[in-house]
Each structure stands twice: as C-alpha cells, then as structure tokens.
Amino acid sequence: MAKAGKKKPAAKKAVAKKKPAAKKAVAKKAAPKKAAAKKAAPKKAVAKKAAPKKAAPKKAKAKRKPSAALMKPMTPSATLAEVVGAKPIPRGQITKNLWAYIKKNGLQDQKNRRQINADDKLKKIFGGKASVNMFEMTKLVSKHIS
C-alpha cells in the first residue's frame, strides 16, 4: 500500500505538468496577436496622456520679494532732482525715471546704444563728461543719492 500511495501523487504531478505545458503551447500561438495589440495600445495611451498635460493649467510661481534695501526711499541730490524729481523714491524708481528722461530726449547714441550722450542736466550728474556708457552711468548716479 505504501507503493500505491507514492504512485498516486507522482501520477498527479505528471498530469499537472502536462497541462501547463499544453497551455504554454496554446499561449505561444496566441502571443503574436497579443503582442501586436500591446504595441498599438501604448501609442494610443501616450496620445491620450499628452492631451491632458497640455490642457492642465500651470501652477503660478511664487513672486520674488524685492530686497528691503532696494525698496528703501532715497533722497536724490539737487542736480539729480532736476531729472528724476525731488521726492524720496527707491533706487529702482530713480533708475527708471532716469532712463525715461534719456529716451524722451533721445540721448542714447544711435550706433552704440550703450552710450549715453549727456545734455546740460546730465553733464552735472556725470561729472562733466559728455558721453558715458550705461554701466558707468549707474556708478555716477549713485553718488547723487543719499
């Protein structure tokens, strides 16, 4: 009886092994059709995924806070006040007003736009120089701010 008990499980294992092998053979024949379907599906899925991303609104970035030192009102000197105004205003606004004056009066050089051709008011600010580049201009203007 001991032998009979051993044979039955062995027979079940053999039967069990044959069935999955038969299923694998059937699956191999059907696999090329499924593979073709799988290749087509990701292309459609990618197209569907791309559309919502384009339509999704972008999150607004947090605005940078200006430096407190740059926003501090500064008093322009009497010579600079003729161009930008006498009220205490931040440095950025002084530069903005100065550029507005330069563009309004056409004081930028036509060939080299970095050069500023000074008129009578700007010559006082620029230390008597007839022409200064825009980077030197900020250095000279800073001497007239307190």
Residue frames as a rotation matrix with the C-alpha (Angstrom) as fourth column:
MET 1
0.572 0.820 0.000 0.00
0.820 -0.572 0.000 0.00
0.000 0.000 -1.000 0.00
ALA 2
0.256 -0.560 -0.788 2.90
0.254 -0.748 0.614 2.27
-0.933 -0.357 -0.049 0.61
LYS 3
-0.754 -0.555 0.351 3.82
0.446 -0.040 0.894 1.93
-0.482 0.831 0.278 -3.03
ALA 4
-0.108 0.805 0.583 0.34
0.962 -0.065 0.267 2.74
0.253 0.589 -0.767 -4.16
GLY 5
0.666 0.341 -0.663 0.37
0.590 -0.785 0.189 5.90
-0.456 -0.517 -0.724 -2.06
LYS 6
-0.208 -0.839 -0.503 3.56
0.125 -0.533 0.837 7.06
-0.970 0.111 0.216 -3.70
LYS 7
-0.717 -0.084 0.692 2.37
0.668 0.200 0.717 6.34
-0.199 0.976 -0.088 -7.21
LYS 8
0.305 0.934 0.188 -0.79
0.952 -0.295 -0.079 8.39
-0.018 0.203 -0.979 -6.96
PRO 9
0.596 -0.107 -0.796 0.92
0.131 -0.965 0.229 11.67
-0.792 -0.241 -0.561 -6.10
ALA 10
-0.546 -0.837 -0.021 3.53
0.067 -0.069 0.995 11.00
-0.835 0.542 0.094 -8.78
ALA 11
-0.444 0.460 0.769 0.80
0.894 0.291 0.342 10.41
-0.067 0.839 -0.540 -11.32
LYS 12
0.648 0.709 -0.279 -0.91
0.701 -0.698 -0.145 13.65
-0.297 -0.102 -0.949 -10.32
LYS 13
0.153 -0.689 -0.709 2.35
-0.041 -0.721 0.692 15.55
-0.987 -0.076 -0.139 -10.74
ALA 14
-0.759 -0.448 0.472 2.84
0.392 0.265 0.881 14.12
-0.520 0.854 -0.026 -14.19
VAL 15
0.009 0.852 0.523 -0.67
0.997 -0.048 0.061 15.06
0.077 0.521 -0.850 -15.19
ALA 16
0.694 0.237 -0.679 -0.25
0.429 -0.894 0.127 18.51
-0.578 -0.380 -0.723 -13.69
LYS 17
-0.279 -0.884 -0.375 2.98
0.038 -0.400 0.916 19.04
-0.960 0.241 0.145 -15.62
LYS 18
-0.651 0.046 0.758 1.39
0.729 0.313 0.608 18.11
-0.210 0.949 -0.237 -18.91
LYS 19
0.391 0.915 0.099 -1.50
0.913 -0.371 -0.169 20.52
-0.118 0.157 -0.981 -18.60
PRO 20
0.535 -0.219 -0.816 0.59
0.029 -0.960 0.277 23.69
-0.844 -0.172 -0.507 -18.13
ALA 21
-0.611 -0.782 0.120 2.84
0.112 0.065 0.992 22.60
-0.784 0.619 0.047 -20.99
ALA 22
-0.337 0.581 0.741 -0.19
0.940 0.247 0.234 22.29
-0.047 0.776 -0.629 -23.21
LYS 23
0.696 0.608 -0.382 -1.38
0.618 -0.778 -0.113 25.74
-0.365 -0.158 -0.917 -22.12
LYS 24
0.037 -0.775 -0.631 2.02
-0.045 -0.632 0.774 27.26
-0.998 0.000 -0.058 -22.89
ALA 25
-0.743 -0.295 0.601 1.90
0.526 0.298 0.797 25.87
-0.414 0.908 -0.066 -26.40
VAL 26
0.178 0.891 0.418 -1.53
0.978 -0.209 0.029 27.41
0.113 0.403 -0.908 -26.93
ALA 27
0.678 0.038 -0.734 -0.36
0.350 -0.894 0.278 30.68
-0.646 -0.445 -0.620 -25.38
LYS 28
-0.415 -0.900 -0.136 2.65
0.217 -0.243 0.946 30.83
-0.884 0.363 0.296 -27.73
LYS 29
-0.519 0.280 0.807 0.38
0.854 0.124 0.506 30.68
0.041 0.952 -0.304 -30.75
ALA 30
0.557 0.823 0.112 -1.82
0.800 -0.568 0.192 33.48
0.221 -0.017 -0.975 -29.42
ALA 31
0.184 -0.565 -0.804 1.11
0.677 -0.520 0.520 35.59
-0.712 -0.640 0.287 -28.19
PRO 32
-0.765 -0.532 0.363 1.96
0.631 -0.505 0.589 37.31
-0.130 0.680 0.721 -31.51
LYS 33
-0.063 0.820 0.569 -1.57
0.634 -0.407 0.657 38.69
0.770 0.403 -0.494 -31.78
LYS 34
0.740 0.313 -0.596 -1.46
0.673 -0.364 0.644 39.98
-0.016 -0.877 -0.480 -28.21
ALA 35
-0.195 -0.902 -0.385 1.98
0.755 -0.389 0.528 41.50
-0.626 -0.188 0.757 -28.75
ALA 36
-0.664 0.009 0.748 0.70
0.626 -0.541 0.562 43.41
0.410 0.841 0.353 -31.78
ALA 37
0.429 0.889 0.162 -2.23
0.553 -0.400 0.731 44.66
0.715 -0.224 -0.663 -29.73
LYS 38
0.530 -0.303 -0.792 0.10
0.756 -0.256 0.603 45.69
-0.385 -0.918 0.094 -26.87
LYS 39
-0.580 -0.805 0.128 2.32
0.766 -0.484 0.423 47.70
-0.279 0.343 0.897 -29.23
ALA 40
-0.392 0.513 0.764 -0.63
0.489 -0.587 0.645 49.63
0.779 0.627 -0.021 -30.60
ALA 41
0.556 0.709 -0.434 -2.13
0.717 -0.145 0.682 50.28
0.421 -0.690 -0.589 -27.16
PRO 42
0.014 -0.566 -0.824 0.80
0.841 -0.439 0.316 52.27
-0.541 -0.698 0.470 -25.69
LYS 43
-0.835 -0.306 0.457 0.80
0.526 -0.685 0.504 54.66
0.159 0.662 0.733 -28.67
LYS 44
0.000 0.920 0.391 -2.85
0.374 -0.363 0.853 55.45
0.927 0.146 -0.345 -28.09
ALA 45
0.583 0.196 -0.789 -2.28
0.807 -0.023 0.590 55.70
0.098 -0.980 -0.172 -24.36
VAL 46
-0.462 -0.817 -0.344 0.62
0.810 -0.547 0.212 58.13
-0.361 -0.181 0.915 -24.86
ALA 47
-0.706 0.258 0.659 -1.52
0.325 -0.709 0.626 60.33
0.629 0.656 0.417 -27.08
LYS 48
0.392 0.917 -0.082 -4.31
0.456 -0.116 0.882 60.33
0.799 -0.383 -0.464 -24.51
LYS 49
0.361 -0.330 -0.872 -1.90
0.907 -0.094 0.411 61.16
-0.218 -0.939 0.265 -21.68
ALA 50
-0.674 -0.719 0.169 -0.26
0.737 -0.645 0.201 64.01
-0.035 0.260 0.965 -23.61
ALA 51
-0.232 0.657 0.717 -3.50
0.426 -0.595 0.682 65.89
0.875 0.464 -0.142 -24.22
PRO 52
0.756 0.560 -0.337 -4.42
0.544 -0.253 0.800 66.43
0.363 -0.789 -0.496 -20.53
LYS 53
0.034 -0.817 -0.575 -0.89
0.908 -0.215 0.359 67.62
-0.417 -0.535 0.735 -19.72
LYS 54
-0.745 -0.298 0.597 -1.13
0.581 -0.728 0.363 70.38
0.327 0.617 0.716 -22.31
ALA 55
0.039 0.883 0.467 -4.57
0.252 -0.461 0.851 71.41
0.967 0.085 -0.240 -21.13
ALA 56
0.410 0.103 -0.906 -3.64
0.898 0.131 0.421 71.35
0.162 -0.986 -0.038 -17.44
PRO 57
0.839 -0.097 0.536 -3.04
-0.084 -0.995 -0.050 74.87
0.538 -0.003 -0.843 -16.07
LYS 58
-0.113 -0.959 -0.260 0.46
0.480 0.177 -0.859 75.59
0.870 -0.222 0.440 -14.83
LYS 59
0.524 0.212 -0.825 0.96
0.851 -0.176 0.495 76.49
-0.041 -0.961 -0.272 -11.19
ALA 60
0.769 -0.225 0.598 1.92
-0.039 -0.951 -0.308 80.09
0.637 0.214 -0.740 -10.65
LYS 61
-0.106 -0.892 -0.440 5.42
0.732 0.229 -0.641 80.55
0.672 -0.390 0.629 -9.30
ALA 62
0.558 0.210 -0.803 5.80
0.775 -0.478 0.414 82.47
-0.297 -0.853 -0.430 -6.08
LYS 63
0.745 -0.266 0.611 6.84
0.191 -0.793 -0.579 86.03
0.639 0.548 -0.540 -6.85
ARG 64
-0.198 -0.898 -0.394 10.22
0.856 0.038 -0.516 87.12
0.478 -0.439 0.761 -5.62
LYS 65
0.796 0.396 -0.458 10.13
0.587 -0.687 0.428 89.69
-0.145 -0.609 -0.780 -2.88
PRO 66
0.472 -0.656 0.589 12.28
0.151 -0.598 -0.787 92.75
0.869 0.460 -0.183 -3.59
SER 67
-0.305 -0.710 -0.635 15.10
0.835 0.120 -0.537 93.46
0.457 -0.694 0.556 -1.19
ALA 68
0.611 0.546 -0.573 14.19
0.776 -0.557 0.296 95.88
-0.157 -0.626 -0.764 1.57
ALA 69
-0.175 -0.780 -0.601 17.39
0.459 -0.605 0.651 97.83
-0.871 -0.162 0.464 0.88
LEU 70
-0.861 -0.138 0.490 16.38
0.509 -0.242 0.826 98.39
0.004 0.960 0.279 -2.74
MET 71
-0.010 0.963 0.271 12.89
0.787 -0.160 0.596 99.48
0.617 0.219 -0.756 -1.78
LYS 72
0.023 -0.052 -0.998 14.05
0.863 -0.503 0.045 102.00
-0.504 -0.863 0.033 0.81
PRO 73
0.859 0.328 0.393 13.24
0.489 -0.752 -0.441 105.56
0.151 0.571 -0.807 -0.33
MET 74
-0.177 -0.962 -0.208 16.40
0.926 -0.235 0.296 107.51
-0.334 -0.140 0.932 -1.15
THR 75
0.682 0.372 -0.629 16.66
0.238 -0.927 -0.290 111.29
-0.691 0.048 -0.721 -1.49
PRO 76
0.379 -0.558 0.738 18.23
0.904 0.054 -0.423 112.47
0.196 0.828 0.525 -4.76
SER 77
-0.489 -0.619 -0.615 20.66
0.676 -0.715 0.181 115.40
-0.551 -0.327 0.768 -4.76
ALA 78
0.133 0.549 -0.825 19.56
-0.094 -0.822 -0.562 118.79
-0.987 0.153 -0.058 -6.14
THR 79
-0.496 -0.387 -0.777 21.23
-0.778 -0.200 0.596 118.13
-0.386 0.900 -0.202 -9.52
LEU 80
-0.987 0.162 0.009 19.66
0.154 0.918 0.365 114.66
0.051 0.361 -0.931 -9.85
ALA 81
-0.369 0.899 -0.234 16.30
0.480 -0.031 -0.877 116.02
-0.796 -0.436 -0.420 -8.64
GLU 82
-0.309 0.209 -0.928 16.13
-0.657 -0.752 0.050 118.16
-0.687 0.625 0.370 -11.82
VAL 83
-0.701 -0.045 -0.711 15.91
-0.633 0.498 0.592 114.93
0.328 0.866 -0.378 -13.84
VAL 84
-0.701 0.343 -0.625 14.09
0.305 0.937 0.172 112.38
0.645 -0.070 -0.761 -11.62
GLY 85
0.412 0.864 0.290 12.16
0.056 -0.342 0.938 114.55
0.909 -0.371 -0.190 -9.15
ALA 86
-0.325 -0.593 0.737 12.81
-0.597 -0.475 -0.646 115.76
0.733 -0.650 -0.200 -5.61
LYS 87
0.601 0.630 0.491 10.69
-0.779 0.327 0.535 113.24
0.177 -0.704 0.688 -3.66
PRO 88
-0.445 -0.712 0.543 12.43
-0.786 0.601 0.144 110.36
-0.429 -0.363 -0.827 -1.85
ILE 89
0.686 0.619 -0.383 11.98
-0.728 0.590 -0.349 107.28
0.010 0.518 0.855 -4.06
PRO 90
0.653 -0.438 0.618 13.59
0.068 0.847 0.528 103.79
-0.754 -0.303 0.583 -4.25
ARG 91
-0.326 -0.916 -0.233 16.77
-0.292 -0.137 0.946 103.26
-0.899 0.377 -0.223 -6.26
GLY 92
-0.559 0.155 0.814 14.98
0.674 0.657 0.338 101.23
-0.482 0.738 -0.472 -8.90
GLN 93
0.549 0.831 0.089 12.49
0.768 -0.459 -0.446 104.01
-0.330 0.314 -0.890 -9.49
ILE 94
0.393 -0.507 -0.767 15.31
-0.248 -0.862 0.442 106.57
-0.885 0.017 -0.464 -9.76
THR 95
-0.692 -0.682 0.239 16.96
-0.010 0.340 0.941 104.49
-0.722 0.648 -0.242 -12.47
LYS 96
-0.210 0.720 0.661 13.62
0.920 0.374 -0.115 104.00
-0.331 0.584 -0.742 -14.22
ASN 97
0.744 0.496 -0.448 12.95
0.383 -0.865 -0.323 107.76
-0.548 0.069 -0.834 -14.21
LEU 98
-0.027 -0.857 -0.515 16.47
-0.340 -0.477 0.811 108.47
-0.940 0.197 -0.279 -15.46
TRP 99
-0.760 -0.215 0.614 16.02
0.404 0.584 0.704 106.07
-0.510 0.783 -0.357 -18.39
ALA 100
0.282 0.921 0.268 12.64
0.892 -0.149 -0.427 107.65
-0.354 0.359 -0.864 -19.18
TYR 101
0.607 -0.152 -0.780 14.38
-0.102 -0.988 0.113 111.06
-0.788 0.011 -0.615 -19.35
ILE 102
-0.481 -0.876 -0.031 17.16
-0.218 0.085 0.972 109.67
-0.849 0.475 -0.232 -21.59
LYS 103
-0.585 0.306 0.751 14.71
0.737 0.589 0.333 108.04
-0.340 0.748 -0.570 -24.02
LYS 104
0.514 0.829 -0.220 12.34
0.683 -0.550 -0.480 111.03
-0.519 0.096 -0.849 -24.03
ASN 105
0.607 -0.361 -0.708 15.19
-0.379 -0.914 0.141 113.37
-0.698 0.183 -0.692 -25.04
GLY 106
0.982 -0.186 -0.031 16.86
0.066 0.491 -0.869 110.87
0.177 0.851 0.494 -27.43
LEU 107
0.553 -0.803 0.222 20.16
-0.825 -0.490 0.282 110.85
-0.117 -0.339 -0.933 -25.55
GLN 108
0.457 -0.411 0.789 21.19
0.108 0.906 0.409 107.27
-0.883 -0.101 0.458 -26.41
ASP 109
-0.448 -0.687 -0.573 23.88
-0.598 -0.246 0.762 107.03
-0.664 0.684 -0.301 -29.08
GLN 110
0.505 0.743 -0.439 22.35
-0.815 0.244 -0.526 105.76
-0.283 0.624 0.728 -32.37
LYS 111
0.163 -0.521 -0.838 25.24
-0.629 0.600 -0.495 103.43
0.761 0.607 -0.230 -33.29
ASN 112
-0.671 -0.416 -0.614 26.22
0.244 0.659 -0.712 102.20
0.701 -0.627 -0.340 -29.81
ARG 113
0.251 0.939 0.235 23.04
-0.011 -0.240 0.971 102.07
0.968 -0.246 -0.050 -27.72
ARG 114
0.338 -0.204 -0.919 25.06
0.896 0.367 0.248 101.53
0.287 -0.907 0.308 -24.52
GLN 115
-0.741 -0.671 -0.021 26.49
0.659 -0.721 -0.215 105.04
0.130 -0.173 0.976 -24.74
ILE 116
0.450 0.834 -0.319 24.54
0.875 -0.483 -0.029 107.92
-0.178 -0.266 -0.947 -23.23
ASN 117
-0.452 -0.521 0.724 25.18
0.650 -0.748 -0.132 111.38
0.611 0.411 0.677 -24.71
ALA 118
-0.268 0.305 -0.914 24.71
0.896 -0.271 -0.353 113.85
-0.355 -0.913 -0.201 -21.88
ASP 119
0.322 0.376 0.869 22.76
0.536 -0.829 0.160 117.09
0.780 0.415 -0.468 -22.18
ASP 120
-0.212 -0.459 0.863 23.35
-0.351 -0.788 -0.506 120.04
0.912 -0.410 0.005 -19.80
LYS 121
0.521 0.490 0.699 21.40
-0.821 0.063 0.568 118.47
0.234 -0.870 0.435 -16.90
LEU 122
0.985 -0.120 -0.120 23.11
0.138 0.979 0.151 115.08
0.099 -0.165 0.981 -17.24
LYS 123
0.224 -0.960 0.166 26.61
0.193 -0.123 -0.974 116.58
0.955 0.250 0.157 -17.58
LYS 124
0.019 -0.156 0.988 26.27
-0.848 -0.526 -0.066 117.87
0.530 -0.836 -0.142 -14.00
ILE 125
0.786 0.346 0.513 25.36
-0.575 0.716 0.397 114.36
-0.229 -0.606 0.761 -12.82
PHE 126
0.907 -0.421 0.026 28.06
0.384 0.800 -0.461 112.65
0.173 0.428 0.887 -14.93
GLY 127
0.428 -0.780 -0.456 30.82
0.483 -0.229 0.845 114.88
-0.764 -0.582 0.279 -13.55
GLY 128
0.188 -0.313 -0.931 31.20
-0.542 -0.824 0.167 116.98
-0.819 0.473 -0.324 -16.72
LYS 129
-0.734 -0.462 0.497 31.57
0.104 0.647 0.755 114.00
-0.671 0.607 -0.427 -19.10
ALA 130
-0.441 0.549 -0.711 29.84
-0.865 -0.470 0.174 114.41
-0.239 0.691 0.682 -22.48
SER 131
0.300 0.503 -0.811 29.33
-0.686 0.704 0.183 110.66
0.663 0.502 0.556 -23.00
VAL 132
-0.471 -0.370 0.801 29.16
-0.832 0.489 -0.264 107.72
-0.294 -0.790 -0.538 -20.58
ASN 133
-0.651 0.325 -0.686 28.24
-0.174 0.815 0.552 104.06
0.739 0.479 -0.474 -21.00
MET 134
0.293 0.944 0.149 25.16
-0.379 -0.028 0.925 102.77
0.878 -0.328 0.350 -19.20
PHE 135
0.464 -0.168 -0.870 27.16
0.683 0.693 0.230 100.85
0.564 -0.701 0.436 -16.59
GLU 136
-0.674 -0.735 -0.077 29.29
0.658 -0.550 -0.514 103.86
0.335 -0.397 0.854 -15.67
MET 137
-0.371 0.632 0.681 26.11
-0.226 -0.773 0.593 105.93
0.901 0.066 0.430 -15.52
THR 138
0.639 0.656 -0.402 24.73
0.200 0.363 0.910 103.92
0.743 -0.662 0.101 -12.58
LYS 139
0.001 -0.749 -0.663 28.02
0.977 0.142 -0.159 104.36
0.213 -0.648 0.732 -10.72
LEU 140
-0.836 -0.349 0.424 27.93
0.326 -0.937 -0.128 108.13
0.442 0.031 0.897 -11.24
VAL 141
-0.025 0.922 0.386 24.24
-0.233 -0.381 0.895 108.40
0.972 -0.067 0.224 -10.30
SER 142
0.432 0.197 -0.880 24.81
0.671 0.582 0.460 106.52
0.603 -0.789 0.120 -7.03
LYS 143
-0.640 -0.722 -0.261 27.00
0.735 -0.477 -0.482 109.40
0.224 -0.500 0.836 -5.85
HIS 144
-0.795 0.400 0.457 23.96
-0.315 -0.915 0.253 111.71
0.519 0.057 0.853 -6.06
ILE 145
0.292 0.898 -0.329 21.70
-0.077 0.365 0.928 109.52
0.953 -0.245 0.176 -3.87
SER 146
-0.795 -0.541 0.274 21.63
-0.325 -0.002 -0.946 109.70
0.512 -0.841 -0.174 -0.09
